[in-house]
Amino acid sequence: MAHVPQRFFDALAVRTWCGLSLSALGRAREEIDAINVYPVADGDTGTNLYLTVESAAAAVEAVFAGHELDAGPPGAGPSAARADGPSPVEAGGPSLAEAVGAMAHGALIGARGNSGTILAQLLRGMAQVLTERSDSAHTDGAGLRLALRNAAESARQAVAHPVEGTVLTVASAAADAGEAAEGDCAEVARAAYEGARAALAATPGQLSVLERAGVVDAGGHGLVTVLGALVETFTGRTPGPSAPVTVHARVEPHPEGGPDAGAGLTPGDGPHAHPAPAGECGPVNGDHDEPAFEVIYLLEADDAAVARLRQRLDALGDSLVVVGGDGLWNVHVHVDDAGAAVEAGVEAGRPYRIRITHFRHADARAAGAERAPREPRRRAVVAVVPGEGLAGLYAEAGATAVLARPGEPPASGELVQAVRRAHAREVVLLPNDAELRHTAAAAAEQARTEGVRVALIPTRSAVQGIAALAVHEPGRRFDEDVVAMTSAAGATRYAEVVVAEHQSWTTAGICQAGDVLGLIDGDVAVIGADVTEVAATVLDRMLSAGGELVTLVLGDEAPGTVTEHLEARVREAYLAVDTVVHRGGRQGALLLVGVE
């Protein structure tokens, strides 16, 4: 879709850049995946960059949506502003600081893989400068030059042992070229793009694994793509091709993500049996084989604890990248002992959204031959869950769980990735949230284009998902299984007990900030001051219509005695009703209730 070129770097330019970057990476994703041989030839760099930018773009859209709701009728908000008209701030939209802050935060929490994590730090580095220099409306070419320089430097600082010939080299070249340019944002962006493009073409001469494989750096190619979108943001025109992606041969990723994938990258080729560097940070174990696992998690911790964590993880493995700040970090490392990497995070603070990927190449490397792709299983269940406790419960039941942090729902790309991880011909998708239905539908449609048969069951709560999972039988026909799961979910009434964040009108009257709310089937039914009393009232109202089983999911912030009180109440007043209690962890709601 055509857009009006932006003269300044303001909030609308940030929004436009995110959208154009996402589209450009969507077009280039498969090509970038195919040349991914470094730090591990797992064929997912393009996908990881796409998911990282998708998370950034979603965060920016959420900021604009909030302002547009406050601004009144359509056309009055920032989406109607033109490059030669009022800034988004003047039009009632978000400030530049709000937009770039959302972009950086979205990228941080959604970062995937080595290159995605570095891209998140590049965006954070830009945001730091743009927030400090902005007049709350926009910045000019000089501000963009400084932002590009800070981005490149902060990304290098985030990597334990920087290696040339990678995305870090491309980012530095972009900053150098941008600094040499004079003029407005369009001129600076164009110079940065051309500098990055030239640096990308030179990466095979800096990194032997790229030269042997005959390709340029995949992460660098992705960054050039993002910078090309920045040029288009300010000029309205797509720049020329980034750079040749191959030097003398095209690389196809190993079906199991092995390091021997692709032309020119086989055991015994050259002075090393495998690429000498082990990641953006280089080798830490000499000639030792590449680590078996990629470990990524978000971490809530202070600066001092993170400094100690860096040292600990640096000793455990390689490809160490730690990005973020202000108490929230994204940690990425390749290790042989995944448990030790997670334990180090627990010692430093609170890790969550933990993702552990096995590179699955040890056997192929030892044999010097490709392994046959793993045969997909017949059927799987993919479910979005609101807390760590429920994630464990769903996983024990055989489902692939996608953890949704309160206030940060997963993007469609994350759900598509979960469907791929499930590695099944048939997938049942449980969004477990009414607001995620459209996101889940988009993910299901994408998965179908990849040959997966997907059924979306519109579950609106995790307790409905539990009911659906309880009747799931992979052995029966797909349609019959979906019907049974849908019926079980639909027969389960759901409720939650939460604390009101601000004063508002509800279907039960006016609530004040701090009030305890009981919601039944999505509507506020009870307003009170005591968690146990509100929960008991909610449960009574739900059981007044009958029921055989009550499911209680207790959040970390709820009083521990509330479930004991409710269980006793069910035993005394509802003799034919059973009760099951689960601990949900940090799930947003104090209590989830299901009655079926």
FENLINMO-V226662 format. One record per residue. SS is DSSP state (2 for helix, 1 for strand, 0 for the rest). PSI is psi in degrees with one decimal (999 if undefined). D_LAST is the distance of its C-alpha to the last C-alpha in Angstrom with 1 decimal. Layout:
# FENLINMO-V226662
((SS;PSI;D_LAST) (SS;PSI;D_LAST))
This chain:
# FENLINMO-V226662
((0;132.3;47.4) (0;151.3;50.7) (0;162.1;50.7) (0;124.2;53.4) (0;143.2;55.2) (0;135.0;54.8) (0;-34.9;58.0) (0;165.1;56.5) (1;94.5;53.6) (1;-171.7;51.3) (2;-38.4;47.5) (2;-34.6;47.7) (2;-38.4;49.6) (2;-45.3;46.9) (2;-45.3;44.3) (2;-44.3;46.5) (2;-44.0;47.4) (2;-45.0;43.8) (2;-43.4;43.0) (2;-37.9;46.2) (2;-42.4;45.7) (2;-43.2;42.3) (2;-43.2;43.8) (2;-42.8;46.8) (2;-32.5;44.8) (2;-39.5;42.6) (2;-34.1;45.8) (2;-4.4;47.3) (2;-51.2;44.3) (2;-38.1;45.1) (2;-42.5;48.7) (2;-42.2;48.1) (2;-39.9;45.7) (2;-24.3;48.4) (0;11.0;51.1) (0;97.7;48.9) (0;-2.9;51.0) (0;137.1;51.1) (0;-21.7;49.9) (0;136.3;47.8) (0;65.3;48.0) (0;6.5;44.3) (0;37.3;44.5) (0;10.5;42.0) (2;-44.3;44.2) (2;-42.1;43.9) (2;-42.9;40.1) (2;-41.9;39.9) (2;-41.0;42.2) (2;-46.2;40.3) (2;-35.6;37.0) (2;-46.4;38.8) (2;-33.7;40.4) (2;-41.7;37.2) (2;-39.5;35.6) (2;-45.6;38.8) (2;-39.0;38.8) (2;-38.4;35.2) (2;-39.9;36.1) (2;-42.8;39.2) (2;-36.2;37.4) (2;-38.6;34.9) (2;-45.5;38.0) (2;-39.9;39.6) (2;-39.3;36.5) (2;-41.8;36.3) (2;-36.1;40.0) (2;-32.8;39.7) (2;-38.0;37.1) (2;-21.6;39.5) (2;-14.5;42.5) (0;-141.4;41.6) (0;156.2;42.1) (0;145.3;42.3) (0;-16.2;45.7) (0;-14.0;46.3) (0;-167.6;44.8) (2;-22.1;46.0) (2;-18.3;45.1) (2;-9.0;48.0) (0;141.9;50.6) (0;166.3;53.4) (0;-30.9;55.4) (0;11.7;58.4) (0;-159.9;56.4) (0;151.7;54.7) (0;162.6;52.7) (0;-34.6;48.9) (0;-45.4;49.6) (0;-29.7;52.0) (0;4.4;49.6) (0;7.9;46.8) (0;-172.4;45.1) (0;157.8;44.5) (0;167.6;47.5) (2;-42.2;48.6) (2;-42.0;47.5) (2;-42.2;44.0) (2;-47.8;43.9) (2;-30.9;45.4) (2;-42.1;43.4) (2;-42.0;40.2) (2;-48.0;41.6) (2;-41.8;42.5) (2;-42.0;39.3) (2;-41.5;37.2) (2;-38.4;39.5) (2;-48.6;39.2) (2;-18.7;35.5) (2;6.2;35.3) (0;137.7;38.4) (0;134.9;38.3) (2;-179.8;41.0) (2;-53.2;44.5) (2;-36.2;45.8) (2;-38.2;42.7) (2;-40.9;43.0) (2;-40.1;46.6) (2;-39.3;46.1) (2;-39.2;43.7) (2;-34.3;46.5) (2;-44.9;49.0) (2;-36.4;46.9) (2;-41.4;46.6) (2;-40.7;50.3) (2;-44.3;51.0) (2;-36.5;48.6) (2;-44.5;50.5) (2;-44.9;53.8) (2;-32.1;52.5) (2;-40.8;50.8) (2;-37.7;54.0) (2;-19.8;56.4) (0;150.7;54.7) (0;23.0;55.8) (0;-2.4;52.1) (0;-51.9;52.9) (1;171.0;54.3) (1;165.1;56.5) (0;-164.2;59.4) (2;-36.8;60.9) (2;-40.8;62.1) (2;-38.1;58.6) (2;-37.7;57.2) (2;-47.0;59.9) (2;-37.6;59.0) (2;-42.5;55.3) (2;-37.9;55.9) (2;-45.6;58.1) (2;-34.1;55.6) (2;-48.0;52.9) (2;-41.9;55.1) (2;-41.4;56.1) (2;-32.7;52.7) (2;-40.7;51.3) (2;-41.3;54.2) (2;-26.9;53.6) (2;-18.8;49.9) (1;133.0;51.0) (0;-47.5;52.2) (0;89.1;55.2) (0;144.7;55.8) (0;136.5;57.3) (0;155.1;59.4) (0;12.7;58.6) (0;-172.1;54.9) (2;-27.9;53.0) (2;-40.8;54.6) (2;-43.6;58.0) (2;-40.4;56.9) (2;-41.0;55.6) (2;-40.9;58.9) (2;-38.1;60.9) (2;-42.3;58.9) (2;-41.9;59.6) (2;-46.7;63.3) (2;-37.7;63.7) (2;-39.4;62.0) (2;-31.0;64.3) (2;-12.5;67.3) (0;150.2;66.3) (0;151.1;67.4) (0;-157.9;66.0) (0;-172.4;62.7) (2;-35.5;59.2) (2;-42.8;59.8) (2;-42.7;62.8) (2;-44.3;61.2) (2;-41.3;58.1) (2;-41.8;60.4) (2;-42.7;62.5) (2;-41.9;59.5) (2;-46.8;58.2) (2;-38.8;61.6) (2;-41.6;62.0) (2;-38.5;58.7) (2;-42.6;59.4) (2;-40.3;62.7) (2;-37.8;61.2) (2;-42.6;58.5) (2;-24.9;61.3) (2;-6.7;63.0) (2;-33.9;60.1) (2;-28.2;61.1) (2;-10.4;64.4) (0;-20.8;62.8) (0;114.6;60.2) (2;-33.8;61.3) (2;-34.0;58.0) (2;-41.5;57.8) (2;-43.0;61.4) (2;-36.4;60.9) (2;-16.9;57.8) (0;34.7;59.6) (1;164.2;57.1) (0;171.0;56.7) (0;130.2;54.1) (2;-43.9;50.6) (2;-39.9;49.5) (2;-39.1;52.8) (2;-40.4;52.3) (2;-40.0;49.0) (2;-40.1;50.6) (2;-38.1;53.4) (2;-43.1;50.8) (2;-39.4;49.3) (2;-32.7;52.8) (2;-37.3;53.6) (2;-32.2;50.7) (2;-40.1;52.3) (2;-45.4;55.6) (2;-31.9;53.9) (2;-41.4;52.3) (2;-17.3;55.8) (2;-21.3;57.8) (0;3.1;55.5) (0;141.3;56.7) (0;127.6;55.3) (0;176.0;57.8) (0;179.7;59.2) (0;147.2;57.6) (0;-53.5;56.7) (0;158.4;58.8) (0;131.6;59.2) (0;-20.0;56.2) (1;152.3;58.2) (0;-48.7;61.7) (0;-5.3;62.7) (0;151.2;59.6) (0;142.8;56.0) (0;131.7;53.3) (0;133.6;50.2) (0;146.2;47.5) (0;136.0;46.9) (0;-24.1;43.7) (0;13.8;42.4) (0;24.1;43.7) (0;159.1;46.8) (0;-9.2;49.9) (0;12.9;52.2) (0;142.8;50.8) (0;162.3;53.2) (0;140.0;56.9) (0;8.4;59.3) (0;75.7;56.8) (0;156.6;57.2) (0;134.7;57.9) (0;-2.5;61.6) (0;114.5;62.2) (0;-171.9;64.4) (0;-18.1;65.1) (0;143.4;61.5) (0;-25.2;59.3) (0;166.9;56.5) (0;128.7;56.4) (0;-47.8;58.1) (0;144.2;56.0) (0;2.7;52.5) (0;-173.8;50.9) (0;-22.6;51.8) (0;2.3;52.9) (0;175.9;55.1) (0;148.3;55.2) (0;-11.6;54.9) (0;28.7;55.4) (0;-123.3;58.5) (0;8.0;58.4) (0;144.8;55.1) (0;157.0;52.5) (0;146.4;50.0) (0;158.6;46.9) (0;-24.1;43.9) (1;145.4;41.1) (1;126.4;40.5) (1;127.6;38.6) (1;136.3;37.4) (1;155.6;35.5) (1;146.5;35.4) (1;127.7;36.9) (1;113.3;37.1) (0;160.7;40.5) (0;170.8;43.9) (2;-42.3;47.0) (2;-41.4;48.6) (2;-36.4;45.6) (2;-36.4;45.5) (2;-42.4;49.2) (2;-37.4;48.7) (2;-41.6;45.8) (2;-46.2;48.1) (2;-41.7;50.6) (2;-46.7;48.1) (2;-32.6;46.6) (2;-32.3;50.1) (2;-22.6;51.0) (2;-31.6;48.0) (1;-150.4;48.2) (1;-169.6;49.3) (1;38.8;48.3) (1;122.1;47.4) (1;123.8;46.4) (1;115.5;45.0) (1;158.7;44.7) (1;-153.7;43.5) (1;178.4;44.4) (0;35.0;43.6) (0;-9.6;41.1) (1;128.1;39.1) (1;153.2;40.4) (1;122.4;39.6) (1;130.8;40.8) (1;130.8;41.9) (1;151.1;43.7) (1;125.0;44.5) (1;163.2;44.6) (0;-30.5;44.6) (0;89.8;42.5) (2;-36.9;39.3) (2;-40.3;38.0) (2;-35.9;41.2) (2;-38.5;40.8) (2;-41.2;37.3) (2;-36.4;38.6) (2;-37.2;41.4) (2;-37.8;39.0) (2;-38.6;37.2) (2;-30.8;40.6) (2;-29.7;41.5) (0;-135.6;38.3) (1;101.5;34.7) (1;145.4;34.1) (1;175.6;31.0) (1;48.6;30.2) (1;127.7;32.0) (1;123.6;33.0) (1;122.6;35.0) (1;127.2;36.7) (1;126.1;38.8) (0;-17.6;41.9) (0;42.8;42.0) (0;1.2;45.8) (2;-45.7;47.3) (2;-40.2;47.9) (2;-40.1;49.2) (2;-43.7;51.5) (2;-36.4;52.9) (2;-17.7;53.5) (0;25.2;54.9) (0;161.5;53.0) (0;143.7;49.9) (0;147.6;46.7) (0;143.1;44.9) (0;143.7;41.7) (0;132.9;38.6) (0;128.4;36.9) (0;145.3;33.6) (1;171.1;30.6) (1;-49.6;28.8) (1;147.5;25.4) (1;161.9;23.7) (1;130.7;20.8) (1;127.0;21.9) (1;141.2;19.5) (1;129.0;20.4) (1;147.5;19.3) (0;-7.3;20.4) (0;160.8;21.7) (2;-37.1;23.6) (2;-46.0;21.2) (2;-32.2;18.4) (2;-42.6;21.2) (2;-40.8;22.1) (2;-46.4;18.6) (2;-41.2;18.4) (2;-40.5;22.0) (2;-29.8;21.5) (0;2.4;18.9) (0;4.6;21.8) (0;154.0;21.0) (1;114.3;23.7) (1;137.7;22.6) (1;113.3;24.3) (1;126.1;24.4) (0;112.9;24.4) (1;142.2;26.4) (0;126.5;25.5) (0;-3.3;27.7) (1;76.1;28.7) (0;152.5;26.4) (0;150.0;27.6) (0;166.5;29.9) (2;-35.7;29.7) (2;-34.8;32.4) (2;-36.7;30.4) (2;-37.3;27.5) (2;-41.9;30.2) (2;-38.7;31.6) (2;-38.9;28.3) (2;-40.6;28.1) (2;-41.5;31.7) (2;-33.8;31.0) (2;-28.7;28.3) (0;60.0;31.2) (1;154.9;29.5) (1;-28.3;30.3) (1;135.7;26.8) (1;133.6;24.3) (1;124.4;20.7) (1;124.1;20.6) (1;103.0;17.6) (0;-29.2;19.0) (0;26.3;15.9) (0;126.1;17.9) (2;-33.8;18.7) (2;-11.4;22.3) (2;3.5;22.7) (2;-44.0;22.0) (2;-37.8;25.8) (2;-45.2;26.7) (2;-36.5;24.5) (2;-40.1;25.8) (2;-40.1;29.3) (2;-41.6;28.7) (2;-41.1;27.3) (2;-41.4;30.4) (2;-43.5;32.7) (2;-35.0;31.3) (2;-35.6;31.8) (2;-18.3;35.4) (0;9.4;35.7) (0;8.3;34.7) (0;134.6;31.1) (1;116.6;28.6) (1;132.9;25.7) (1;126.6;22.4) (1;117.0;20.7) (1;120.0;17.0) (0;58.3;16.6) (0;138.1;13.9) (0;-1.4;14.4) (0;153.3;13.1) (2;-27.6;13.3) (2;-30.3;9.7) (2;-36.1;9.0) (2;-37.8;12.0) (2;-43.1;10.8) (2;-40.5;8.0) (2;-42.1;10.9) (2;-29.4;13.4) (2;-26.8;11.8) (0;4.1;12.6) (0;129.0;15.8) (0;101.4;18.9) (0;-20.0;22.2) (0;-19.7;24.2) (0;172.7;23.0) (0;146.9;24.3) (2;-48.4;23.4) (2;-41.1;22.3) (2;-39.7;20.1) (2;-43.8;18.4) (2;-41.8;17.9) (2;-43.6;16.5) (2;-43.1;13.9) (2;-39.3;12.9) (2;-41.6;13.0) (2;-43.1;10.8) (2;-41.1;8.0) (2;-43.5;8.7) (2;-26.3;9.1) (0;0.4;5.9) (0;114.6;4.4) (1;146.1;6.4) (1;151.9;8.9) (1;163.6;11.8) (1;150.0;15.0) (1;122.2;17.9) (1;170.2;21.3) (1;130.5;24.9) (0;134.9;26.9) (0;-23.8;29.7) (0;169.2;31.9) (0;138.6;32.4) (1;162.4;30.7) (1;138.8;29.6) (1;172.4;25.9) (0;-13.6;24.0) (0;6.2;24.1) (1;-168.3;27.8) (1;131.2;30.0) (1;154.0;29.0) (0;157.7;31.5) (0;130.9;31.6) (0;-12.9;30.1) (0;150.9;27.7) (1;125.6;24.2) (1;138.3;21.7) (1;115.1;18.1) (1;129.8;16.6) (1;122.8;13.5) (0;36.8;12.9) (0;-10.4;16.4) (1;142.5;18.3) (1;121.8;19.9) (1;-25.9;18.8) (1;137.8;20.5) (1;127.4;23.8) (1;-171.8;25.2) (0;-18.8;27.3) (0;129.8;25.4) (2;-46.2;22.5) (2;-42.5;21.2) (2;-44.2;21.6) (2;-43.2;20.0) (2;-40.6;16.9) (2;-41.3;16.8) (2;-42.8;17.3) (2;-45.2;14.5) (2;-41.1;12.0) (2;-44.1;13.6) (2;-38.1;13.4) (2;-41.9;9.7) (2;-12.4;9.2) (0;-23.8;12.2) (0;6.4;10.3) (0;167.9;8.4) (0;155.7;5.3) (0;-25.1;5.9) (1;131.3;5.4) (1;127.9;6.7) (1;125.0;8.4) (1;128.3;11.8) (1;110.4;14.4) (1;128.0;17.8) (1;161.7;20.6) (0;-31.1;24.2) (0;0.3;25.4) (0;150.7;23.0) (0;136.0;24.4) (0;-19.6;23.6) (0;-8.7;23.1) (2;-40.4;20.2) (2;-34.4;17.6) (2;-42.5;19.7) (2;-43.1;19.7) (2;-39.8;16.0) (2;-42.9;15.6) (2;-39.0;18.4) (2;-40.6;17.0) (2;-42.1;13.8) (2;-38.3;16.2) (2;-39.6;18.6) (2;-19.2;16.7) (0;83.1;13.5) (0;-31.2;14.9) (0;10.2;12.4) (0;131.5;9.7) (1;157.1;10.2) (1;135.8;10.7) (1;133.8;11.6) (1;134.2;14.2) (1;153.4;15.9) (1;124.9;19.0) (1;-13.6;19.1) (1;-149.0;22.9) (0;94.2;24.3) (0;6.5;21.5) (0;-61.1;22.7) (0;148.2;19.9) (0;-36.9;20.3) (1;136.4;16.6) (1;139.1;13.5) (1;132.9;10.2) (1;138.1;6.6) (1;122.9;3.8) (0;999;0.0))
